[in-house]
Amino acid sequence: MSDPVQGPVQDSLQDPVDAERPDIVVLALARNCAATLPAFLRFLSSLRDAGLDCRALVGENDSRDGTGALLWAAQARGELSHVPTAFMSDIRGRLARMARGREHLKRVLDGQGPAPAYVCVADIDNVMARPPEAGAVLAALAKLERPGLFAVSAASQPHYYDLLAYEDEAVSYEYLLDDIARHRRGALGYYRFFSDTIYPAQSALTRERETTCLSAFNGLTLYRGADYRLGSYLDDDYARCEHLTLNRRIAAATGRRMLVDPGLVLRTPGDHAQRGFLSFYASRVRKMAVARLRG
């Protein structure tokens, strides 16, 4: 079977952004992100205003809300590079699709010359509605220079949300989606799994102190550029969270760890917020309706 990443990468490498080494490159995938794209562009601008040579590669496919047109316009203004990722539409399964899309952006970056000093991998959907301040990013980059770290990941308020990407020596949520699927049969049982299992786990990771771990993402992560090159999002054996796959490989290659930084804060996305039963059920109904409309 041919690798659906390989072909599109070659096309993207024909016109590198710049042969010089930037301070930081932001990598993101966007689908139906027109509402939050302006905040993301302001985030990029704030990093540049803070003195960073900041580039951005944004992959997009099959948006139905004008995201593609907005990205092309931003590219024309020199704010980012729009990387078409139409091949993602042909990949079954969200986790496999996201892994291939992120790997595509990573290979595009790898083909553009020397590794940047830092790589920022970010979500630009509703988690980017309130991006972190540039000062918080600079402080996190300073922490990333500590010995023993290969990445610094964001925290979130009012609570930590991204269990799938998190792993340390005591806990891993690699198979959490399988557990969720087993509890999806009845509305009340489904909610009880969230209230009894997921919500307490999120709360346990909501800390005011720094936390070291083997893997995390939580909407935005900063990597040392050279270390980021050592990883890969692809794993054909099991469709786990793509960030967990990448971080495990970098941790194994470097012998270093990650830091969850309470000073680098995003707002918990509404669809990951802890809710009472009625609000939980209404949120799920809305989410399914939007998914049907968007295809």
C-alpha positions in Angstrom: 0.0 0.0 0.0 1.4 3.4 -0.9 2.0 6.0 1.7 -0.6 8.8 1.3 1.8 11.2 2.9 4.7 10.7 0.5 3.3 12.2 -2.7 1.9 15.5 -1.4 5.1 16.1 0.5 7.2 16.2 -2.6 4.9 18.8 -4.2 5.2 21.0 -1.1 9.0 20.9 -1.1 9.4 22.5 -4.5 9.3 26.0 -3.0 10.8 26.2 0.5 9.8 29.1 2.7 13.4 30.1 3.5 16.7 28.4 3.7 17.7 30.3 6.8 16.9 28.8 10.3 13.9 30.5 11.8 13.5 30.9 15.6 10.2 29.0 15.6 7.9 27.3 13.2 4.2 26.7 14.1 2.6 23.6 12.6 -1.2 23.3 12.6 -4.0 21.5 10.8 -7.2 23.4 10.1 -10.6 22.2 9.0 -13.7 24.5 9.5 -11.6 26.9 11.6 -12.8 30.2 10.1 -14.1 31.4 13.5 -10.8 31.0 15.3 -8.4 31.6 12.5 -8.2 35.4 13.2 -7.1 34.6 16.8 -4.4 32.3 15.5 -3.1 35.0 13.1 -3.0 37.4 16.0 -1.1 34.8 18.0 1.5 34.5 15.2 1.7 38.3 15.0 2.3 38.6 18.7 5.2 36.2 18.5 6.8 38.3 15.7 6.2 41.5 17.7 8.0 39.9 20.6 11.1 39.5 18.4 10.8 35.9 17.2 11.4 35.0 13.6 8.2 33.0 13.4 7.0 31.0 10.4 3.8 28.9 10.2 2.7 25.9 8.1 -1.0 25.2 8.1 -2.5 22.2 6.5 -6.2 22.4 5.4 -8.6 20.1 3.6 -12.3 20.0 2.8 -13.4 23.0 4.9 -16.9 24.2 4.3 -16.8 27.5 6.2 -14.3 29.4 4.1 -11.2 28.4 6.0 -9.3 27.6 2.8 -9.9 31.0 1.3 -8.9 32.7 4.6 -5.6 30.7 4.6 -4.8 31.6 1.0 -5.4 35.2 1.8 -3.2 35.0 4.9 -0.5 33.4 2.7 -0.8 36.2 0.2 -0.1 38.7 3.1 3.0 36.7 4.1 1.5 35.5 7.5 1.8 31.8 6.9 2.2 29.1 4.3 -1.0 27.2 3.4 -0.2 23.5 2.8 -3.0 21.7 1.0 -3.8 18.3 2.6 -6.6 17.1 0.4 -5.3 13.5 0.8 -6.6 13.5 4.4 -10.2 13.2 3.2 -9.5 9.8 1.8 -8.2 8.3 5.1 -10.6 6.5 7.3 -10.6 7.1 11.0 -9.9 10.4 12.7 -6.8 9.3 14.5 -5.2 7.8 11.4 -6.2 10.9 9.4 -4.7 13.3 12.0 -1.5 11.3 12.2 -1.0 11.4 8.4 -1.8 15.1 8.2 0.6 16.0 11.0 3.3 13.8 9.5 2.8 15.5 6.2 3.5 19.0 7.8 6.5 17.5 9.7 8.0 16.2 6.4 7.4 19.5 4.7 9.2 21.2 7.5 12.0 18.7 7.5 12.6 19.3 3.7 13.1 23.0 4.1 16.6 22.9 5.4 18.1 23.2 8.9 15.8 22.5 11.8 14.3 25.6 13.4 15.4 26.4 17.0 11.8 25.5 18.1 8.7 23.9 16.7 5.2 24.8 18.0 2.5 22.2 17.3 -0.9 23.8 17.8 -4.6 23.2 17.4 -6.4 26.1 15.9 -10.0 25.1 16.4 -11.9 26.3 19.5 -8.9 25.8 21.8 -7.3 28.8 20.0 -10.2 31.1 20.8 -8.0 32.5 23.6 -4.3 31.8 22.7 -1.5 32.3 25.2 0.3 35.6 25.4 3.7 35.9 23.7 5.3 36.5 27.0 4.1 33.1 28.2 5.5 31.4 25.1 8.9 33.1 25.6 8.9 32.0 29.2 8.1 28.4 28.2 10.9 28.5 25.6 13.3 29.5 28.3 12.1 26.5 30.4 12.7 24.3 27.4 16.4 25.0 27.6 16.6 23.2 30.9 18.6 19.9 30.7 16.4 16.8 30.5 13.5 18.3 28.5 12.6 17.9 24.9 9.2 19.7 25.0 7.0 22.0 27.0 3.2 21.6 26.8 0.4 23.9 27.6 -1.9 23.7 30.6 -5.6 24.8 30.4 -8.2 26.4 32.6 -10.6 25.8 34.2 -9.2 22.3 33.9 -6.7 20.1 31.9 -8.5 18.3 29.1 -6.3 16.2 26.8 -6.0 12.8 28.4 -5.4 10.9 25.2 -1.9 12.5 24.7 -0.9 12.3 28.3 1.4 9.6 29.7 3.8 9.3 32.6 5.2 6.4 34.6 2.0 6.0 36.6 -0.7 6.6 34.1 -1.5 6.2 30.4 -4.7 6.8 28.5 -3.6 5.1 25.3 -6.8 3.0 25.1 -9.3 5.5 26.5 -11.2 5.8 23.2 -11.8 2.1 23.4 -13.2 2.5 26.9 -15.4 5.4 25.8 -16.8 3.3 22.9 -17.8 0.5 25.3 -19.8 3.0 27.4 -21.6 4.7 24.5 -24.7 2.6 24.5 -26.9 4.5 26.9 -27.0 8.2 27.7 -26.8 7.8 31.5 -24.1 5.1 31.4 -22.1 7.2 29.0 -22.3 10.2 31.2 -21.4 8.2 34.3 -18.2 7.0 32.6 -17.3 10.7 32.0 -18.2 11.8 35.5 -16.7 8.9 37.3 -13.5 8.3 35.2 -12.7 11.1 32.7 -13.6 14.2 34.8 -11.6 13.0 37.9 -8.6 12.2 35.7 -8.7 15.7 34.1 -9.0 17.3 37.5 -6.0 15.3 38.8 -3.9 16.8 36.0 -5.1 20.4 36.7 -2.1 21.6 38.7 -0.6 24.9 39.6 2.8 23.4 39.7 5.0 22.2 36.8 4.6 18.5 35.9 7.1 16.4 34.0 5.8 13.5 32.0 6.6 11.3 28.9 3.9 12.7 26.7 1.4 15.5 26.6 -0.2 17.9 24.1 -3.3 19.7 25.4 -3.7 22.0 22.4 -0.2 23.4 22.1 3.3 22.0 22.6 6.7 23.6 22.1 9.6 21.3 21.0 13.3 21.7 20.5 13.6 21.7 16.7 16.3 19.1 16.5 14.5 16.8 18.9 11.2 17.1 16.9 13.0 15.7 13.9 13.6 12.5 15.7 9.9 11.6 16.0 7.1 10.4 13.8 3.4 10.5 14.1 2.8 7.3 12.2 2.1 3.9 13.7 0.3 1.3 11.6 -0.1 -1.2 14.5 -2.6 0.8 16.5 -4.6 4.0 15.9 -3.6 5.8 19.1 -3.4 9.5 19.6 -0.8 10.8 17.2 0.9 13.0 19.8 1.5 10.0 22.1 3.1 8.2 19.2 5.4 11.1 18.4 6.3 11.9 22.0 7.1 8.3 22.9 9.6 8.2 20.0 11.3 11.4 20.9 11.5 10.4 24.6 13.1 7.1 23.6 15.5 8.8 21.2 16.7 11.5 23.6 16.2 10.1 27.0 14.5 13.3 28.0 11.0 14.2 29.2 8.3 16.8 28.7 7.0 19.6 31.0 3.4 20.7 31.4 3.8 24.4 32.1 1.1 26.1 34.3 2.3 29.4 32.9 1.4 28.5 29.4 -2.4 28.4 29.5 -5.2 27.8 27.0 -8.9 27.8 27.8 -10.5 24.4 28.0 -12.5 23.9 24.8 -16.3 23.9 25.4 -16.6 20.3 24.0 -14.2 19.1 26.6 -15.7 21.0 29.5 -16.9 19.1 32.6 -20.7 19.2 32.7 -23.8 18.1 34.5 -25.9 15.4 32.9 -28.4 17.6 31.0 -25.7 20.0 29.7 -23.6 16.9 28.8 -26.4 15.3 26.8 -27.3 18.6 25.0 -23.7 19.1 24.1 -23.4 15.6 22.6 -26.6 16.1 20.6 -25.2 19.4 19.2 -21.9 17.9 18.4 -23.5 15.0 16.4 -25.7 17.5 14.6 -22.8 19.6 13.6 -20.8 16.6 12.5 -23.7 15.5 10.2 -23.9 18.9 8.7 -20.2 19.1 8.0 -20.0 15.6 6.7 
